[in-house]
Structures are given as C-alpha cells and as structure tokens.
Amino acid sequence: MIHRLMGMLDSPRTAQSKLNAAPIIYGIGNTGRKIHQALKVQGITPAAFIDRSARAGQDLEGIPVYLPDTPLTDRKSPVIIGVFNRDKDAYTPAIAEHLNELGYLSVIDFETFFQKHHTGLPESIFWLARPEFHLSHSTEIKDACDIWADPRSREIYITQMLHRMGEVFTILPEPDWGDAQYDPEDVPLLPAPYNFMDIGAYDGDTLESLRRRNKVLNKVVCFEPDMRNFRKLAERVSRNGPFAREIQLIPAAVGDVCQTLNFTADGTEAASFSAAGSVSVPAVSIDSVSYGFEPNYIKLDIEGHEESALKGLR
C-alpha cells in the first residue's frame, strides 16, 4: 500500500471524468442537495432522488423523490450516495450494499464523486479535499508515513491517504463507533469538576455527551460562529441546560488575533473559514478575551483552524 501511495503522490494531476448517464441521487439532505447543485453547474439533470423518508408525490425542484425500493426508478442509472457525515446510518459501505441488493448496478460514493466530478462543489467538506490539495503537500504526507509508533496506526494513515487521493472506500478499515469522541478512556484528564472551553461548540452536542458520561462541569464557555448552529446551541442550553454552574455562549470564532474573517455558514458541522465565504464573522483570541477562567479541559473542533486558535490561547 505504501508503494501505491507514493506512486499517487508522484503522479500528475488527472482531469475530471464525466458521467455517462443521468444519475440518481441517494439522499435529499445537505449533501444530496450539494450534489444536485454541482450537477446543475455541470449541465446534468438527475433522473430522480431516492430517500428512505420519501413521501408519495414528493419532488425536489421538480425532480421526483422515491423510496429506494420503488420499482419506478431505473436500476441501470448510476446512483450517487448523497450522504456524508459521521453517523452510523450514513456509513457508506452499508448504504452501497443495500443499493446493490436492490439491484442498482453502479453506485458512486460521495468521496469518489467529489474527487472526480467536483465542479460546482466547495473546495473542501469536512476532511474531504480535492486531490490536488494532497499533491501540493506530498512531502509532508510522505514524511508522516514514518512517524507512527505501531503498525495499526500506520495502516490506518496510509489507507486514509489512499482513499483521499482517489482509491474507493472499500480500502478503509472498519470504524470504531465509540461514543467517547471528546472524552476517550485512554486520555487522562485532570480530576473533575471541569472548567470546560468548547471551541467549535456546534449545537451543544458535546455538552450532552459529557453529561451522559456523568462528567461534572463547573464552568463552561462555548464559542460558535455559525448563527444557525449558535441558535441551536442556545436552544439546547435553554431547554436541557444549564449543564454547569456557570455557562457562557459566545457567537464568535477563535483565532490567533481579534479580527473579522470570511466564513461559510451552512448550519452544519462542516461550517468553516473560507476566502470564498459569504458571511463575515468575528474571530477572537482567547488570551485577549478570557481572564480568570482557568480551563482544565479545552475541546477544539474547528475544521482546520486549530493551529490559529492554539496560537491565540498560549
């Protein structure tokens, strides 16, 4: 696998390929709609949407939406999986297997569609970036192959990079669905209660997770710049909180200095900074705005902006 990866990193950029037939899009959520908009830019009209929650007579911008097992849909059309998140019911291999069982002959996972047909899509979504991004960092990727302490970690890294460079999802190992994303058992934390700083708080899901795991929060400050997410965060704290003796919610991003930045605010976990972002949001340095909080637990989940945030909380 390491030789395949080195070969891909040394190869020139490949041109985008074209779809040979009007595709069907699986999923009418955010990702399915992104695919639809990208296809429109490419001059392609989907044959249909299929979705597990489809209703009789439903359509999306005039395109019919069917249940996956509806016999009206053409099983010969390629199906693009328009689902891309970390939830179990969005697990690509399981969705692809189900579509194959239903008789669909060609199934394209979203990562492959992004890599080969990305015209009209953002430059990055969550961890997914265009292949040329990885080619521009080939030296760092090669160097990182040698730093892992155990064979399993190295295997995971190499298969992830192969997938991100264009190999299909079947190369990836089975994921670990643990619920302890931000409080894993093998990472020792200081004794509770926590003064918890949630940077990239999204809709407050981490607060719920910590409470489910019986973690005692003394003080909490949450930063979330996407106003759609921030409203969900405020509603969750109002409805289910307060989660801690003292809690503050701040509608701002975190960086190395206090400034205004362009932001792509889409109301999802993938909201992120981008030069092409249509929204301007305030970004603050923690060292400049927080005094006496004394955090002993800081979570950062800010879509690639972590280095700047760390510099601002020295």
N, C-alpha and C positions, 0 to 999 in steps of 0.2 A: 504493500500500500504506500509506503514511503516513497518508492520509486515513481509510482503513478502521480503522487502529489508533486514531486519535484518536476516531473515532466510537464504537468499542467501549469505550474508556476513559470516554467521557462518557455511556454508556448505563446505565440502571438494571440492577440485578441481575436475572437471569432465573431462574425457577423450574426445578426439576429436571423432566426429562421421564420418561416411563415406557416400559418395554419392552412391546411388544405381544404377544410370544410367548416361550415358554421358550427361553432361548438355549443354545447350545453354547459351551463354554469351550475355547479352544485353549491347551494347556499345563497341566501338573499340578505345576509348581514353585511357588515362593513367591508369585508374582503371581497365578497361576491360583487358588491357594487363597485368597488375599485376595479375589478376585472372588467366589468361591463363598461365603465368609462374608458378604460385603456383600449378595449376592443373598438369602441366608437372612434377614438383617435386614429386607430389603425384601419378604419373603414369597414369593420366587421360587425354584423348584427348577430347576436346569439340566436340559436334556434329556440331555446327555452331556458328557463331556470327550473331546477328541481330542489325541493327543500322538504325536510321532514315535517315542518309545521305548515305546509301549504294548505290553503283553503280552496274550496271549489270556486272556479271562475276567477281566481286571483291573477293579477298581472303586475309587472313592474315596468313602467314606461312603455306599455303596450306589448311587452313580451310575456307570454303566458308562464305561470308558475305552477308546476305539478308536484305531486308526491313522487318520490324516487321510483316507486314500483308501478307508476301509471303506464299502461300499455301505449298511450298516445305518443310518448317520447321515442325518438329514433335511437335504437341501440347502436347504430353504426356511427353516430356522430361522436366526436371526441368530447369527453367530459372534463372540464377544468374544476378542480376542487377549490372552491372559493371559501375556504375556512383556514384560518391561520392564527391560532392562539395556543396557550399552554394548557387548556382544559382537556380532560380525558376524552370528552365526546368530540374533540377536534383532532384526535390522533389520526394522522394521515394514513398509516398502513391499515387501520381498521376501516376507515371510510373507503379506501381503494378496494379492499377485499369485499366489502358489501356491494360496491358498484359492479365489480367483476361477477359476483354471484347473481346480480340482477341482469347480467348479460351485456353490459357495456364493454365494448371491445377495446376502446382506447381511453385510458384515464391519465390525465396530466395533473400532477400535484402542483400546488401553488408555487413552491420554490422553483420548480423547473420552468413554469410559465414566466415567473419573474425574471429568471436568468436568460431565457431565450426569446421572450416577447415583451420586453419591459417598456416599450414605447407607450407613454401615457401614464405610467406608474411613477410614484415617488422614487427618489434615488435610493432610499432605504426604508425598510419597515421592520420594526423590532431589530433583530440581529441580522436580517437579510439585506445584503448589499449586492450591487452588481459585480459581476466577475472582474471587471477592470479595476475595481477598488482593491481587490485582493492582489491582483497583478502588480499594482503600484506599491504594495507592501510585501513583496515576495521575499526580500532579505530578512525582514523581521519574522515572517512566518516560518522560513527555513530554520532560523536560529532557535525559534521556540520549540522546534521538534526535539531538541536535545536537552531541555531543562526539566523534563518530568521525572519524578522520583520513582515511579513504578510503571510497569508495562501497561496496566489497565488505563491509567491516565493518558499515557502517550497514545494508546489506541483510540481513545475517545477523541483526543485532539485531532489526530490525523484523519479519522473518518468524518469528523465535523468539517474540517477544512476541505476534504474531497467533495463533500456534499455542497458546501458553499461555493466551490469552484465549478460545480455543474453535474457531479455524479448524483444519481437518483437516491431518494430517501431510503431505499432498501439497504443501503450500506450502513446505516446508523444502528447502534446497539439499542436494545430495549430500554426505554427511560425508567427512572426510578420516580414513582409518583408520590414521594413523601410529602407530607403536609407542612414540613418544618423549613420552608424556604428561607425564612429570616430568623430562625432560632434553632439551627440544627444541633442535635445532641452532642456532636463531636467538636463543637466550637465552644470553649469555655468562656462564659461571660462573668462579669462581676456579680456578686450577690444582689438579688432584688432588695428593695424596690428600685426600678429603673427610672432615670431621667432620660426619656426616650425622645430622640430627634428623628423625625420621619421626613426625609428629604426625597421628594417624589412620592407623596402620600397617596396619589391616585384617588380612590373613592373611600379610603379608610379601611380597606380590606386587611391591611396588616394589623391594625388595632383589633379587629375582630379575631384574627388568627392568634394573636398573643393572649387575648382573653380566653379563647378556647383552650389554650395550653396552660391556663392558670398562672400567667405571668403578672406580677404586681407592678403596675405603673404608678409612679409618684407624680411626675410632671411630664407633660407631652407638648411638643411643638411640631406642627405639621406644615410643610411647605408644598404647595401645589399650584403651578401657574396656569393650567388649563381651566378656564372658568366653568366649563361643563363638568369636568371632574370635581372642581372645587365645590360646586353646588351639591353634588352627590356626597362629598365628604362632609359638608356642613349638615346635610340632612341626616346622614348616618349618625353623626355625633349627637345631634339633637334628638333623634329617635331612639338610639341604642346606648348612648353615652351616659356619663361623660368619659368613661374608660380610665380616668385618672383624677387625682385630687385637683390638679390644675392642668388645663389644656388650652392651647392657643392654636388657631388655624390662620395661616398667612398665605394669601393669594399671590405668591411670588416664586420665582425660580431662585436657584442658588448657584453662585459662581465665585470667581476669584476677586471681583471688584463689583461695586454697585453701578449698574448701568441698565440700559434698555436693549433687549435683544429681539430678533425676529424669531417667531415660534410658529410651528404647525400645530394648531389646536384642533384635534379631531374628536375629543371626548372619549378616547380610548387609552389603553396602557401604552400605545406607541407614540403618543404626543411627544414632540421633540423639537430641539432647536434646529433651524434650517435657514440658510441665506434666502431661500425662496418662501419662507414662512409669511403668511398673510396677516399675522397678528403680532403686535409689539407688546412685550411683557416686561415687567421689572425683574431684574436679577440682583440679588443682594449677596454680599459677602457675610458669612456667619460671624466672622470676627468683628465686623462693623456694626452688626445689629443686635447681637445677643451678648448680654453681660450677666454673669452670676447664675446662669442656667446649670452649669456643671453637668453636662451629659455624660452618662456612662454607657450609653448604647445609641449608636447612630446607624441608621439604615439609609443607603443611597440606592435609588433605582431611577436613574435619570437619562437613560438612552444615550450613553456615550459622553455625557457631560461631566462624568465623575471626576476627572483629573482637575478641571477648573474648580469644582466645588471643594475638593480636598485642599487645594491651594488657598481657598478662602476660609478654611477653618483650622488654620495651623495651630 
